[in-house]
């Protein structure tokens, strides 16, 4: 995704606001609403700023901003695949932008397009059981293979398992509690590099900012705000992942939890969430069923995605939502097709968008891999992945072992 380069003066004004101690997202939003732009807010009369609640220390910091930090941020953004998004940018993720506490700036390293893709947050304990790691990784791999972007916080334990599972079959976003140039924990340096190359690293904190306790709740709020829902796979009663789940509920997002043994202390956080109204999940199919209405609103635009597709992708063109890869069938919830819904036959495809009908026709009678469908239709891998996901949600196709798909025919 390309964005218009921002005027440096305007970007400097945004950085000035963000770097002013005490000016959080809500207060910056008030300034933008009052003055119309970051530049105008920075140049506003002192009396007008005081009337909006700015204290004397805030005013002093606004008039004498941290020039070194601002310069470092501008230099960071000159790197390849490094981007600074403001709330005013068209590339700013819309789900996050609708929140009153949306970060004024996002520092992104990697693929910008992923931020606007349908995402599922997967979070949990920093010290999970072996079973918790396995479950997390399997769910993440299956869901990423279906086209969902998996979003997490790159912490030890469940977060890392979610990122690694997603990278097996698809894409992932790591939201950081540090600046975009800092890796925390340090043990995840290699993982961070891989995510920036194959997904995206996202932070609301300026380059050079190290880990601080107050930053991680803000990171958690961004994780849930980017996502359609949050899945907690394993968590103790006081786990930080429960903060993410509660933010998700406050933001009107779905909250899911995987139950565990009553003898497992790391299942108690999930059980508490379920008692509070989170949806109990014990299979990928259940989760997809819950997300289906939101996913359909994302994916029911086949004409645009298909018409913009190239007949074949170059080596430099990476699909933002790749199809599942062969040889990773262990992440599927079932090795056999789901039951064919009554009435799903060739006549019902007449009501589909022509691109979807064309994709179904190209599947034929036998199981077929997504890359074969790319070759048969000329649609991009991203378009095929999105269309197959929607067709699966609507009961027209099923995903089999090895990432192949079969079409449903009426009896």
N, C-alpha and C positions, 0 to 999 in steps of 0.2 A: 504494500500500500504506500503510495506516494502522498506526501503532504506538502503544501506550499511552505517554503521557508519563511519563518517569522522574522519580521524586522527586528534587528538586534536591540533597538531602543525599547520596543514593546516587550521583548522577552526579558530584558534587564529589569523592567518595571515589575513584571510578574515575579522574577527572582527576588527582587527587593521586598515585595510583600511577603513571600514565603519565608525569607530569611529574617524577618522582623520578629523577635521574641514576643510571644503573647498573641500574635495574630494567627489564630487557627482557621480552619476551613470556613466555619460559620461566619466569623467576623470579616474574613476576606470577601465572602459572598455578599455581606452587607455593604462593604465598600464598593464592590463592583456594581451592585444594584443602584447605589446612590450616585456614583460618578460616571458610570458607563464603560469604563475601561481601567486597566491596571495603570496606564500612564496617567490618566486623569486623577486616579486615587492618590498616586504618589505625589502629584503636584497640587493637590487640593489644599485650600487654606487651613491653617492650624485650627482655627475656630470651628470649621466644618468637621474636621476629624475628631476634635474633642466632643462635639455634639453627638457623634456616633459611638462614644464610649472609649476612645483611645486614651490610654494613660500617658503621663509625661515620659516614662521610659520608652513606651512604644513610639511616641512621636519623635523622640531623640534618635531611636534606632532607624526610623523611617527616613529621617533627614540625613543621617550619616550611615548608610548601609554598609554591610561587610563586603567591601570591594573585592577582597581576595577570594571569598567564597563564590561570589557571583562570577568572577573571571574564571575560576576553576570549573564552574558549571558550563559556561559557554565553551571552554576548551574541550570539556568532555563530550559535548554534543557535536563536535567536529569529527569525531571518530565514525568509522563505518558502522552502520546498524545501531547507532546511538541516536536517540530522539528525545526531545522534551516536548510533551503535549500540555497545552493549557486547556482549561475548561471551554475556551472559545474555539478550539480546533475541531474540525469535522471528524477527525480520527479518534477523538476522545471517546472511550466506550460509553454508549448511551445508557446502559443499565446503571453504571456508576454515576453518571452525570445527573441522573434523576434524584439522587439522594441529597438531602440538605447538608450533609457533612462530606460531600465529595471532595477529594483532594484537589486543590487549585492547579497543581502541576503533577504530572507523572513523568518520571524518568524511565525510559524504556530501552533495553538493549536486546535486539532481536527482531522478530517478525511483528510489526505493528498490527497487521490484519487480524492476528489471533485475539486481540483485545475485544473485537466486536463479534467474534464467533460465540456460539452457545457454549457455555462453560459449566462444569460441575466442580465444586470445591470438595476435596477429600482431605480430612484432617483427623488427628488423633494423638495418641500418646507418644511422648519422646522415648519411652522405654517399653515398646509393645512386646507381646509374646511372639514366638515364632509363628504361631497360627495367625495372629493379627497382621503380621507382615505379609504372610502368604495371601490372606484374604484381601488385604488392601491392594496388593500388587495385581492380583487376578481381576478384581473389579476395575481398577484403573486401566489395565491393558484391554479388557473387553470393551469398556466404554469409549476409550480413545480410538479403538479400532472401528467403532461405529460412527466416529466423526465428532464426538464431544471433545472439547479441550478440557484437560484436567488441570485444575488450579489448586495450588497449595502454598505453604510458606517456607519450604526448603529447610525445615527443622530436622533434627535427628528423628529416627523412628518412622512413624506412619507417613509423615510428609515426604520423606525421602523415598519410601516404598511407592507412594502414589506417583511421584515424578518418574521413577524408574520404570514402573509398570506402563505408564502412558507412553514413554519413549520407545517401548517395544513395538508399539503398533500405531502411534499417532503423535500428538503434540501436547505440550504442557506449558503452563505459565507458573513461574515462581514469584510470589510477592515478597519483597524483602523488608526487614525491619531496620535496614541500614541504607546508606547511600548506594547507588547502583554500581559503584566501583569497589565495594567492600563485600567480602564473602564471610558470612557468619551462619553456622560454625565453620571454622577454617578447614575442617575435614571435608567439607563439601565443595572445595575449590574445583575439582574435576567435574562434579555434577553441575555446578554453576556454569562452567564453560560449555558443557554439552547442552544445557538448557538454552543458553544464549545463542548457540549455533542452530539448534533444532526447534526452538520454541521462543520464549521471551522471558526476560527478567524485568520486573516492574518494581519501582519504588516511588514513594512520595517524598523521600528525603534527598537532599542535595548531595552531590558527590563529596566524598570525604567524611561523611557523617558515620560514626561508628555505632555499635549496638548500645541501646539504652533501654532500660526496662519500660519506660513510658511509650516507646515506639511500637512495641509488639501488639498491644491492643489496637492501635491504629492500623497496623498491618493486617490484623485479623478482620477488622471492619472492611478493609478494601478487598480482601479475599472473598468475603461473603457478598459484598456489593457488586463485584464483577460477575457473579455466578447466578445461574438459575436456581440452584439449591446447594445445600451443604450436606455431605455425607460424613458422619462420624463412625469410624470403623472400630475403634477401641480407645477407651479413655477412662482415666480414674475420675472420681467425683470432683476433684479440684483441678482437672486438666485445663490448660489454656485453650484447648480446642472447644471446650464448652462455651467459652467467650465468643468464639467465632459462630457457633450455633445460635447463641442468643442474639448476636447482631443480625444473623440471617432472619430470625423470626421477627425482629423489630423492623427489618427492611422489607418485610412481606415476601421473603423468599421461602422456598421449601426447606424443611429440615428432616433429614433421614438419619436413622441410627441402626447399626447392625447389633442384634442381641448376642449375648454370650452366656457362658456358664455362670450360675449363681455363685460358684466357688472362685471365679476369676475376679480379682479386685479391679482389673482394667475393663471389666464389662459394666461396672456399676455406673459409670458416667453415662454410657449409652442407655442403660435401663432408666436412669433418672430422666434423660431427655424424652424417652418414650412415654413415661408417666406424665410428662409435661406437654405432650401432644405431638412429639416427633413421630414420623411414620416409620414403623418397623419394616426393615428391609432384610430379606434373606436370599434374594436372587436379583440378578441384573434386570430380568424381565419386569419384576415389580417396580423397580426404580424407573425404568423406561415408561411404564404405564402411567406413573405419577407425573412424569415430565412431558408426556406426549402432547398435551395442549400447548405448552410453551414451545416445544420443539417444532410443532407444526407451523406456528406463527413465524418462526425463524426460517424454516426450510421450504415453505410453500411459495417459492418464487423461482421455479425451475427455468422459466424462459430466460431470465436475465443471466443466471449462472451458466446455462447451457450455451446461449448464443455468444457469450463472451469467451467460451472455451476454445482452445486451440486443438486442431486435430491430433497433434502429438506434442508432448511436453519436452522442452529442451532439458539438458542436464542441469542448467542453472535455474530451472523453474520448479520450485518445490510446492506441491499442493498444500494449502493451509489446513485442510482436513483430509489426510490421506486415508485410503481404504485399508482394511485389515490385511495383514501380511499372511501368506501361507505358512504353515508350519508352526502356528501358535494357537492351535485349537484348544489347548488346555485352559485357555481363558474364557472360552465360551461356556455359557451356563448349561448348554445341552448339545449333544452331538447329532441330534435328530431334529427335523423340522417341527415347528409347533403345529398344532391341529389346524387344518384349513377352516377358516371361518365360513359359516354358511353363506351361500350366495356370492362368494368371490369367484368369478369366472371371467371369461373373455368379454361378456357383455358389460360388466361393471367397469372395465377399463375404458369404455367409450366416454365415461364421465371424467376421465383423468385429463390433465393437461397433455397436449400432444407430445411434449418431451418425455413425460413419464410413460405414456403409452408406448412411445418408441423404445424406451429403455426396456420395458417389459417384453415387448415383441422380440428384442434382440437377445433375450435370455434363452429363448427356446425351451426345450423340454428337460434339459439336463442341468445339473448344478454347474455354475460358472463363476469364475473369479472376477473381481472388480476390474483388474487390468485387462482382461479379455473384453469386458464391456466398454472400456475406454477405447480399445482398438476397433470394436464393432460400430460404435456410435459416433466417435469423433469428439465426444464430450470430454472435458477435462477430468482428471482424477478427483478433484474437489467436487465438481458437479455430480459425478457418479456416486461418490461417497454420501453426499447430502441427500440425493434422490433415493438411494437404497435405504437410508435410515428412515426417511418418511414413508416409503413403501412398506418397510417392515412394521412400522408403528400402525399403519393402516391395515395390516393383515394381508398384503398382496404378495410378500416374499418372506422367506425365512433364511437366517444365516446358519450355515452348517459348519461342521468341523473343518479346520483349515482355512476359514475365511471365505468359503465359496457360498453362493446364494442360489436358492431354488425358488421358482415361481409357484404360487398356489393356483390350482385349477379347480373349478367347481366339479362336484360329483356328477 
